[in-house]
Amino acid sequence: MKQNRHQNIMFEGALKSIDTEDPVDLLFFRPIGYRCALFFHKLGLLPNTITVISILLGISSGFFLYFEDIWYNIIGVSLLLCTHLLDCTDGQLARMIGRFSRSGRILDRLSGCVWSISVYVALCLRLMNSGWDFSVFFLALITGYFHLRQASAIDYYRNFYFLFSWKRSVCELEYKTRLHLKYKRLSWKTDFFRKFLLFFYLQYTVSQERFTPDMQELRRLLKKRFGNNIPDWLREQFKEKSIPLMMYGNMLSFNIRIITLFIAVLLNILWLYFLFELTILNMILFYLIYRYEKVCRYFIEKLNQT
């Protein structure tokens, strides 16, 4: 009994927050990812190594999705599932051993971009084989832009939530101004890889801040009023208003995408995947932005009145 309780505590400690987890991740990917993290830790593997492996699996998935063969496609989708599992594992391992780094965070963000590019290219080539012209890549480019916006939004909102949680240490929010200073200090000649990663991360952060003006105003107000010590009443009220929105954020995560992708390749209606991202997921994205900005305006007004 005590051993099971200890394992549950260790498992929860390897999570960022149960409140923000997708139900499918919490029931399936996170428990398996935790066991994988324990196994990889015994092997001496580091979180960044696991992230790189997940990137390679994500890239290879596109090869199998290119062919109009159901068994190849099942392999491709299975590789994406393994990619997501390792994406869960690397973060859990990092929290278990207390090994965090900005490079690790950037690689983690890049992983989703890389597998998406691989999948988009495969779908585009298959569509061209069935009669579409080269303009299908333009469709994929637009879809990819909004995919990045959707992924960055849920990442940003989760981290903003962590700012108010008691597990503040898992919050990965950074300011674009500070990142820009770090970027300028690095040299392309001597720090090419680090500068390249930071360039990507800087653009990622800039876009996150651009689409959340009221959230940025609330961040500045919180820093000015409370520093790093947000009062308990404010923590509780913000959590109360933001937790219901996590459901919409989780709809933008990996799980619903992989289900749609599998249906699209199974029925060989590949344009369905692009259409789904451009319509349904964008509607959820815009609604999520509207709701979060509204919550932030509420607290800005409340703090300005006190």
N, C-alpha and C positions, 0 to 999 in steps of 0.2 A: 504493500500500500504506500509506504513512504517512498519507495523507489519510483513508483509511478508518479507520485506527486512531484518528486524531484525532477523527473524527466519532463513533466508538463511545465514546470517553472523554467527549466532550461530552454524548452521549445519556445515558450512565450518570450523569453529574453532574447531569442534570436530573431524575433519579429520586430518590425518597426512599431506597429500598433495594430491590435486586433480590430479596432474601430474602423480602420481604413482599408482592411483587406477585402479583396473580392471573395465572395463565398466559395467559389470553385477553387481558388488558390488556397483558401484556408482549410478546406476539406481534403484537397488532393495534392496540389503542387507543393505547398509549404511543408506538410508532414514528410513527404518523400524527400524534398529538398533538404530538410533538417538532417535526415539520415545520411543523405549523400554528403552533406557538409561534415558530419562526423567521420565518415569514411575518408574523404579527401584530406581532412586534417591529420588523420593517422598516416596517410601517405606523404604528408609534408607539402601538399600543394597549397599555393597561395590564392586568394580570391581573384587577383588579376589573371592568373593562369587559367582559371575556370572560365572567366569572362572571354578570354581569347578563344578557348575551345568552343564556347557557345557561338561566337561570331563565325568560326569556321563551319560549324554545323548549319548555321543559318544561311550562309552563302551556298553551301552544297545543296540545300533544299530546292533552290531554284532549278538546278539541273534536272531533278526528278519531276518537278512540276511542269517542265517544258513538254514532256512526252504525253501523247494522248493514250495513255495506258493506265488503267485504274491502279494496278499494283505499283507502278512507278510513282503515281500520285499519292498513294497511301504512304509510301516510303518518304516522299517529300513532306507531307503533313506530319508524319511521325518525327522527322528530323526537326521540324519547327516546334513540336511539343517538347522534344529534348532540349532545344535551344531555350525555351521558356523555363523549363525545369532548372537548367543550369543558371539561368538568369536569377531565379529565386535562390539557388544554392550559394552563389558567390556573395550575395548580400548577407545571407544568414551566417556564412562562415566568417565574413568580415566582422560582424557584430559579436560572434562567439569568441574570436581571438583578439578583438579590439584593434583590428588593423584597417584603418580607414585612410583614404588618400583622395585628393582631387582627381588624380589620374584614373583611379578606380571608378569614380563617379562618372567621369567623361567616357571611359570605355563602356560603362554600363549603358549610357545613353546612346552611344554609337552602335551598340549591338542591335537595337531595334531598328535603327536607320539602315544598317547593312542588310539585315534579312529582308526588310521591306523592298529595298532596291533589287535584290536577287529575285524575289517573287514577282515584282512588277515587270522586270525584263523578261522573265519566263512567260508570263501571261501575255505580254505584248507580242513576243515572237510567235506564240501559239495563235493569237488572233490574226497576225499577218499571214500565217499559213492557211488560215480559213477564209482569207479574202479581204481583210482589213488592210488599209495602207499605212504608211509610216506615221501618219498623224496620230496613231494610237499611242505613240510615245509622248505626244503632247498631253493626251488625256492622263497618262500615267504620271507625268510631271506635275500636273495640277493636283491629282489625287495625292501624290507624295507630299506636296506642300501642306495640304490639309491634314494628312496623317501626322506629320511632324507637329503641327499646331495642336492636334488632339492629344498626342502623347505628352507634349510639353505642358499642356494645361493641367492634366490630371497629376503629373509629377509636381507641378508648382503648387497646386491646391493642397495636395497631401503634405508637402513640406511646410506650407503656411499653417496648416492645422497642427503640425508637430511643434511649431513655435509656441503654441498655447498648451501643449500637453506636458505631462510630467517627464516624458522621455525626450526632453528638449535636445539631448545629445544626438538624436537621429535626424534632426533638422539640418538640411543641406542648402538652405537659402543663402545666396551670395548676392552682393551688389555689383552691377555692371561696372560702376566706376572703379571699384577695387580690383576687379578682374582685368580691367583695361590697363591699370597701372602695372600689374604683374605681367601682363602680356607685353607691354612696351619694354620692360626690363630684360626680357629674354631675347637672345640673339638667334636669328635663323641659321647662322653658321655653326654655333656651338650647341644650341639647344633646339634643333629643328623639330624633333618629335614632340617635345613638351610644348613648344610654341604652336605647332600644328594642332595639337589636342586642345590647347587653351583657346586658340582662334575659334574652333568649333564651339566650345563651351561658352565663349563670350557671346557669339551670335545667338546661341540658344537662350542665354540669359536675357539678352537685349530684347528678343522677341517676347519672352515671358513678361517682362516688365512693361513693354509697350501695350500689351493687351489687358493690363490690369491696373489702370491709373488709380482707382479708388483704393485698391489693395496697397499700392505703393504709398499713398497718402497715409493710410492707417499704419503701415510699417514705420514711417517717419515719425508719426505722432506717438506710437508706442515707445520707440527708442528715446524720444525726447522726454516723455513723461516718466517712464518706468525703467529705462535701461534694459537690463536683462531680467528684471524681476516683475513680471506681469502679475498683478494681484489675482487672488483666487477667484473672486467674483467674476472677473473678466474672462478668465480661463473657462469657467463653467458655462457662462452665457454664450461664449463663442462656440464652444464644443456643442452646446445644445442646438444652435442654429446651423452649424455646418455639417454635423454628422448625417442628417437626412440627405444632404447633397452628395455624399460619398457614393450612393447608389448610382447616380447619373455618371459620376466620374468613372466608376468601375465598368460602366457600359462602353467606355472608350478604351478599355484595356485589351490585353491580348486575347482573352478567351472568346469573346463574341466575334472577333475578327477571324480566328482560326475556324470557328464553326461555319461562318459565311464562306470562307475560302474553300473549305472542304466541299460544301454544297455546290459552289461554283464550278470546281474542277470535276466533281462527281457527275454533274449534269451537263458538263461542257458548255456552260453559259458564263464564260469568263468575265464578260463585261459586267456581270452582276456584282462582282466584288468591288469594282471601281464605283459603280453606281451606289452601292451601299455606303461606302466611305464618304462619297460626295454629298449624299442626301441625309440618310438616317443619322449617321455619326456626326455630321456637321450640325444638324438641328439640335442634337444633344449638346454639342460643344457650345453653340451660341446661347442655348438656354442656361447652361452651367455658368458661363461667363456672366450673363445677366444676373443670375441669382447670387453669385458670390460677390459681385460688385455691389449689389443691393445690401447684402449683409455687411459689407465693409462700410458703406455709407451710413448705415444705421449706427455702427459703433463710433464712427468719426463724429457724428452729430451728438451722440451720447457723451463722448469724452469732452467735446468742446463745450458742453453745457455744464460740466462739473468743474 
